[in-house]
Amino acid sequence: MRFLTLLSLLVLTACATTLTPVPEAWRTVPEAPRIADLCARVTCAERTKSNVRVEGGKIVAGDKVLTPAFAAIQSFDVSLDRREVAFSAKRADNFDVGLVSLDGSEVSWLPEERVDETDVQWAPRGNKMSYMLHTARGDIVRTMHIPTSAQLSVDFADARVTALAWDPPAERYAVVVESAEASQRVESAEYSGERRRTVVPAAEHLDVVSEIMAGAVVLRPAALQYNETVPLVVWVDDDPLRWSDARAALIRNAKVAVAIVKEASGEVFWTEVRKAKWIDATRTYVVCGCRLQPALDRLKPVPTLIIEDDHVPNGFYRQQGTEIRVRGIQSFAAGYIAHELKTNGFR
C-alpha cells in the first residue's frame, strides 16, 4: 500500500512538471519599427573626424595618451576649434563627463551627478556641448556653454533618449525617445528646450494611463468603469521606462494593468498594490527574466510566476503549481497570460 502511495506521488509530480509545447502564436509578437539612423529622419551636422581613439580605457590622440585609464569610456567627441576632447568615463560607480586638451592637460570634470552622464557631443559651432543624464524618472539632455559653465536642461520625463543629433546651425537638436507606453519617435527642440515638437510620431501608442507607484511604472487601462478591477501583471525589467513589444501585445489582447519594476519582491511595492482598489489581487502574474525565483511565497494569494529558465528546451514550457519556467520569456508571457484570462472568462 505504501509503495502504491509513493508511486502515485511520483506520477503526480512527473505530470506536474511535464514539458508542454509552446503554441506557435506565443512564440513571437508584432514588433514596432525601430529608428536605427536618426540622421535619415532629420538633417544632422557632420561629426568631426580625428585620430582620437580609446585604448585600454584611455583617451589617445595619435601617439599621445591624454587621460589615465578608466574602468570604461562610454563615448567621446572632439572639438578641433577648441582643441579639446569631451568624454564620458566611469571613474567609480557612475559615468561622469570630463574635458581634456588635445595638447595634453589635466582632466577637467564637469559638476557630477549621482546618475550616469553619457553620450557627449560638441555642438557643430560655438563653445557648447551636450550630454545625457539617466535618472530613474527619465532622461535629461543637458547643454553646457563651456567658457561660462552655463547649463540648460531639457527633461524627457518617464522616457529614455536613445540617440541625439545637432542640426548644422547648432540651434536645435533632435532625439530618439521611447517610453513604456509609446514606441520610438523623433522629437526636436531648441537647445534651450523651447519650441519642442514631434518630427516622427511613435508608430505604436498604448491606450493606457501611465503613473508611478512605489517606484514602479504602472500602465493601466485608460477606460475603467466605476468599481471595475483588472488583473495585475508585474513585469521585472532592468529599465522600466523602455518600450516593450511583448508588454504591448499583452495590453492589446487583455484588459490588465502592467507594473514594470526592477525588483518583484519589494515590500513597499506590494503594500501599495494591495491599496489600489482597481487591482484584482486574486489575478496576479509576475514575469521575471531573472535566473532566481523572487521571494513571493508570503503573498496571498500567491501570484503565477513566469520565470526565464535556460534549462527548459526551446519551444516548451514546464509548469508546476503556480510556477512556470520557459526559455524565451517575453512573447510567451504575453500569449500565456492573455490566453489564461480569456479561458477563465476575463475580458
C-alpha positions as CSV (number, residue, x, y, z in Angstrom):
1,M,0.0,0.0,0.0
2,R,2.8,2.4,0.9
3,F,4.5,1.5,-2.4
4,L,1.4,2.4,-4.4
5,T,1.1,5.7,-2.5
6,L,4.7,6.6,-3.3
7,L,4.2,5.6,-6.9
8,S,1.1,7.8,-7.1
9,L,3.0,10.8,-5.7
10,L,5.8,10.2,-8.2
11,V,3.3,10.1,-11.1
12,L,1.6,13.2,-10.0
13,T,4.9,15.0,-9.6
14,A,6.0,13.9,-13.1
15,C,2.7,15.1,-14.6
16,A,3.1,18.4,-12.8
17,T,6.4,19.1,-14.4
18,T,5.8,17.7,-17.8
19,L,7.1,19.7,-20.7
20,T,4.3,21.4,-22.7
21,P,4.8,22.7,-26.3
22,V,4.6,26.5,-26.6
23,P,1.8,27.3,-29.1
24,E,3.1,29.0,-32.3
25,A,1.1,32.1,-31.6
26,W,3.0,32.7,-28.3
27,R,6.5,32.5,-29.8
28,T,6.5,35.9,-31.4
29,V,4.8,39.3,-31.0
30,P,4.4,42.2,-33.5
31,E,7.4,44.5,-33.4
32,A,7.2,48.3,-33.6
33,P,9.6,49.9,-36.1
34,R,13.0,50.9,-34.6
35,I,14.8,54.1,-35.6
36,A,18.3,52.9,-36.3
37,D,19.5,56.0,-38.1
38,L,18.4,59.3,-36.7
39,C,20.1,61.3,-39.4
40,A,18.0,59.5,-42.0
41,R,15.0,61.3,-40.5
42,V,16.4,64.8,-39.8
43,T,19.2,67.0,-41.1
44,C,22.3,66.4,-38.9
45,A,25.6,68.3,-38.6
46,E,28.6,66.3,-39.7
47,R,30.6,64.8,-36.9
48,T,34.3,65.8,-36.5
49,K,36.8,63.3,-37.7
50,S,40.1,62.9,-35.9
51,N,42.8,60.5,-34.8
52,V,41.4,60.3,-31.3
53,R,40.6,56.9,-30.0
54,V,40.1,54.7,-26.9
55,E,42.9,52.3,-26.0
56,G,43.0,50.3,-22.8
57,G,40.5,52.6,-21.1
58,K,42.4,55.7,-22.0
59,I,41.8,58.6,-24.5
60,V,44.6,58.6,-27.0
61,A,45.4,61.1,-29.8
62,G,47.9,59.8,-32.3
63,D,50.8,58.6,-30.1
64,K,49.9,60.9,-27.1
65,V,48.0,59.5,-24.1
66,L,45.6,62.2,-22.9
67,T,44.0,60.6,-19.8
68,P,44.7,57.9,-17.2
69,A,42.9,54.6,-17.6
70,F,39.3,54.4,-16.6
71,A,37.1,51.4,-15.8
72,A,35.2,52.2,-19.0
73,I,34.7,55.0,-21.6
74,Q,31.2,55.3,-22.9
75,S,31.7,58.0,-25.5
76,F,33.9,60.9,-26.6
77,D,33.8,63.7,-29.1
78,V,36.4,66.1,-30.4
79,S,36.3,69.9,-31.0
80,L,39.1,70.9,-33.3
81,D,38.1,74.6,-32.8
82,R,38.7,74.3,-29.1
83,R,41.3,71.5,-29.4
84,E,39.5,69.7,-26.7
85,V,38.1,66.2,-26.2
86,A,34.8,65.7,-24.2
87,F,34.3,62.2,-22.9
88,S,32.1,60.1,-20.6
89,A,34.2,57.8,-18.3
90,K,33.4,55.5,-15.4
91,R,35.6,56.7,-12.5
92,A,33.7,54.9,-9.7
93,D,30.0,53.8,-9.7
94,N,28.8,56.2,-12.4
95,F,29.8,57.7,-15.7
96,D,31.0,61.3,-15.5
97,V,31.8,63.9,-18.2
98,G,35.3,65.3,-18.5
99,L,37.3,67.5,-20.7
100,V,40.9,67.2,-21.8
101,S,43.1,69.2,-24.2
102,L,44.4,67.6,-27.4
103,D,47.7,69.2,-26.5
104,G,47.8,67.4,-23.1
105,S,46.4,68.7,-19.8
106,E,44.8,67.7,-16.5
107,V,41.3,66.4,-16.9
108,S,38.6,68.9,-16.0
109,W,35.4,67.3,-14.7
110,L,32.0,68.8,-15.2
111,P,29.9,69.1,-12.0
112,E,29.0,65.5,-11.4
113,E,25.6,64.0,-10.6
114,R,24.7,60.7,-8.8
115,V,23.5,59.2,-12.1
116,D,25.2,58.2,-15.3
117,E,26.2,61.1,-17.7
118,T,26.7,59.8,-21.2
119,D,26.7,60.4,-25.0
120,V,28.8,63.6,-25.1
121,Q,28.6,65.7,-28.2
122,W,30.1,69.0,-29.2
123,A,27.7,71.3,-31.0
124,P,28.9,71.9,-34.6
125,R,29.8,75.5,-33.9
126,G,30.3,77.7,-30.8
127,N,31.5,76.6,-27.5
128,K,28.7,74.4,-26.2
129,M,28.4,70.6,-25.8
130,S,25.6,68.2,-24.8
131,Y,25.3,65.1,-22.8
132,M,22.6,62.9,-21.2
133,L,21.7,62.3,-17.6
134,H,19.9,59.0,-17.0
135,T,17.6,59.3,-13.9
136,A,15.1,56.9,-12.5
137,R,12.3,59.2,-13.6
138,G,13.5,59.8,-17.2
139,D,16.4,61.2,-19.2
140,I,17.6,64.8,-19.3
141,V,19.6,66.4,-22.1
142,R,21.9,68.9,-20.7
143,T,23.7,71.6,-22.8
144,M,26.7,73.4,-21.3
145,H,28.4,76.5,-22.6
146,I,32.0,75.7,-21.7
147,P,33.5,79.2,-21.2
148,T,30.8,80.3,-18.8
149,S,29.7,76.9,-17.4
150,A,26.1,78.0,-18.1
151,Q,23.8,75.0,-18.3
152,L,20.4,74.3,-19.9
153,S,18.5,71.1,-19.2
154,V,15.6,69.6,-21.1
155,D,13.7,66.9,-19.3
156,F,12.2,63.9,-21.0
157,A,10.1,62.7,-18.1
158,D,9.3,59.0,-17.8
159,A,11.2,58.3,-21.1
160,R,14.5,57.2,-22.4
161,V,16.6,59.1,-25.0
162,T,18.5,56.7,-27.2
163,A,20.1,59.0,-29.7
164,L,20.8,62.7,-30.2
165,A,22.0,64.8,-33.2
166,W,22.6,68.5,-33.7
167,D,21.4,70.4,-36.7
168,P,24.1,72.3,-38.7
169,P,23.3,75.8,-37.3
170,A,23.7,74.3,-33.7
171,E,20.4,75.9,-32.7
172,R,18.4,72.7,-32.4
173,Y,18.9,69.1,-31.7
174,A,16.8,66.0,-32.4
175,V,16.4,63.0,-30.2
176,V,15.0,59.5,-30.5
177,V,12.8,58.9,-27.5
178,E,10.9,55.8,-26.2
179,S,8.8,55.1,-23.1
180,A,6.8,52.3,-21.6
181,E,3.5,53.4,-23.3
182,A,4.9,54.6,-26.7
183,S,7.5,53.2,-29.1
184,Q,10.4,55.1,-30.6
185,R,9.7,58.6,-32.0
186,V,11.8,61.6,-33.0
187,E,11.4,64.9,-31.2
188,S,13.2,68.2,-31.8
189,A,13.9,71.2,-29.6
190,E,16.0,74.3,-29.4
191,Y,18.9,73.7,-27.1
192,S,17.2,75.9,-24.5
193,G,14.2,73.4,-24.6
194,E,11.9,75.8,-26.3
195,R,9.8,75.1,-29.4
196,R,9.8,71.4,-28.8
197,R,8.0,69.4,-31.4
198,T,7.5,65.9,-32.7
199,V,9.2,65.2,-36.0
200,V,8.4,61.5,-36.4
201,P,5.4,60.2,-34.2
202,A,5.5,56.9,-32.4
203,A,4.3,54.0,-34.6
204,E,2.7,52.4,-31.5
205,H,1.0,54.1,-28.7
206,L,-0.9,52.2,-26.0
207,D,-4.3,53.4,-24.8
208,V,-3.2,53.5,-21.1
209,V,-2.7,55.8,-18.2
210,S,0.9,55.8,-17.1
211,E,1.7,56.5,-13.4
212,I,4.4,55.8,-10.8
213,M,3.5,53.6,-7.9
214,A,6.2,52.9,-5.3
215,G,8.9,53.2,-7.9
216,A,7.2,51.1,-10.5
217,V,5.9,52.3,-13.8
218,V,2.2,51.3,-13.9
219,L,0.3,51.1,-17.1
220,R,-3.5,50.8,-16.5
221,P,-6.4,50.8,-19.0
222,A,-7.5,54.4,-19.8
223,A,-11.2,53.4,-19.6
224,L,-12.2,51.8,-16.3
225,Q,-15.8,51.5,-15.2
226,Y,-16.8,52.5,-11.7
227,N,-15.7,49.8,-9.2
228,E,-14.1,47.8,-12.0
229,T,-11.0,45.8,-11.2
230,V,-8.4,44.4,-13.5
231,P,-5.7,41.7,-13.2
232,L,-2.2,42.8,-12.4
233,V,0.9,41.7,-14.3
234,V,4.2,42.6,-12.5
235,W,6.9,42.7,-15.2
236,V,10.5,42.7,-14.0
237,D,12.8,44.8,-16.2
238,D,16.2,46.4,-15.7
239,D,14.8,49.6,-17.2
240,P,11.1,50.2,-16.7
241,L,11.0,53.3,-18.9
242,R,11.8,51.5,-22.2
243,W,9.2,50.3,-24.7
244,S,8.4,46.5,-24.9
245,D,6.7,44.8,-27.8
246,A,5.7,41.9,-25.6
247,R,4.1,44.1,-23.0
248,A,2.3,46.0,-25.7
249,A,1.0,42.7,-27.2
250,L,-0.4,41.7,-23.8
251,I,-2.1,45.0,-23.1
252,R,-3.7,44.9,-26.6
253,N,-5.0,41.4,-26.0
254,A,-6.1,41.6,-22.4
255,K,-7.5,44.2,-20.1
256,V,-4.8,44.3,-17.5
257,A,-2.6,46.6,-15.5
258,V,1.1,46.2,-16.0
259,A,3.5,47.3,-13.3
260,I,7.1,47.4,-14.6
261,V,9.6,47.0,-11.8
262,K,13.3,46.3,-11.3
263,E,12.7,44.1,-8.3
264,A,9.5,42.0,-7.9
265,S,9.8,41.2,-4.2
266,G,9.9,44.8,-2.8
267,E,7.7,45.1,0.3
268,V,6.7,48.8,-0.3
269,F,5.5,48.0,-3.8
270,W,3.2,45.1,-2.8
271,T,1.8,47.2,0.0
272,E,0.8,49.9,-2.4
273,V,-0.6,47.4,-4.8
274,R,-2.9,46.0,-2.2
275,K,-4.2,49.5,-1.6
276,A,-5.2,50.1,-5.2
277,K,-8.9,49.4,-5.4
278,W,-8.9,48.9,-9.2
279,I,-6.5,46.0,-9.0
280,D,-7.9,42.4,-8.8
281,A,-5.5,40.9,-6.2
282,T,-6.8,37.4,-7.0
283,R,-5.4,37.5,-10.5
284,T,-1.8,38.4,-10.3
285,Y,1.1,37.4,-12.5
286,V,4.9,38.0,-12.2
287,V,7.1,37.9,-15.3
288,C,10.7,37.7,-14.4
289,G,13.6,37.3,-16.8
290,C,15.9,36.6,-13.8
291,R,17.6,33.3,-13.1
292,L,16.5,33.2,-9.4
293,Q,12.9,33.0,-8.2
294,P,11.7,36.1,-6.4
295,A,10.6,35.6,-2.8
296,L,6.9,35.9,-3.3
297,D,5.6,33.0,-1.2
298,R,4.4,35.4,1.5
299,L,1.9,36.9,-0.8
300,K,-1.7,35.7,-0.6
301,P,-2.9,34.6,-3.0
302,V,0.4,33.5,-4.4
303,P,0.8,35.0,-7.9
304,T,1.5,33.0,-11.0
305,L,5.2,33.3,-11.7
306,I,6.6,33.0,-15.2
307,I,10.4,32.8,-15.0
308,E,13.2,32.5,-17.5
309,D,15.0,29.1,-17.4
310,D,17.7,28.2,-19.9
311,H,17.4,24.5,-18.9
312,V,13.9,24.2,-20.4
313,P,14.2,23.1,-24.1
314,N,13.4,25.6,-26.8
315,G,9.7,25.6,-27.8
316,F,8.5,24.1,-24.4
317,Y,7.5,25.3,-21.0
318,R,7.3,23.5,-17.6
319,Q,4.5,24.2,-15.1
320,Q,4.4,23.2,-11.5
321,G,1.7,24.7,-9.4
322,T,1.8,28.5,-9.8
323,E,5.3,28.5,-11.3
324,I,6.0,28.3,-15.0
325,R,9.5,28.0,-16.4
326,V,10.3,28.7,-20.1
327,R,13.2,29.8,-22.3
328,G,12.3,33.0,-24.3
329,I,10.0,34.5,-21.7
330,Q,8.9,37.8,-23.4
331,S,6.4,36.7,-26.1
332,F,5.5,33.5,-24.1
333,A,4.3,35.6,-21.2
334,A,2.2,37.9,-23.4
335,G,0.5,35.0,-25.0
336,Y,0.1,32.8,-22.0
337,I,-1.4,35.4,-19.7
338,A,-3.9,36.7,-22.3
339,H,-5.0,33.1,-23.0
340,E,-5.4,32.2,-19.3
341,L,-7.5,35.3,-18.7
342,K,-9.8,34.7,-21.7
343,T,-10.1,31.0,-20.8
344,N,-11.2,31.9,-17.3
345,G,-13.8,34.3,-18.6
346,F,-12.0,37.6,-18.0
347,R,-12.2,40.1,-20.8
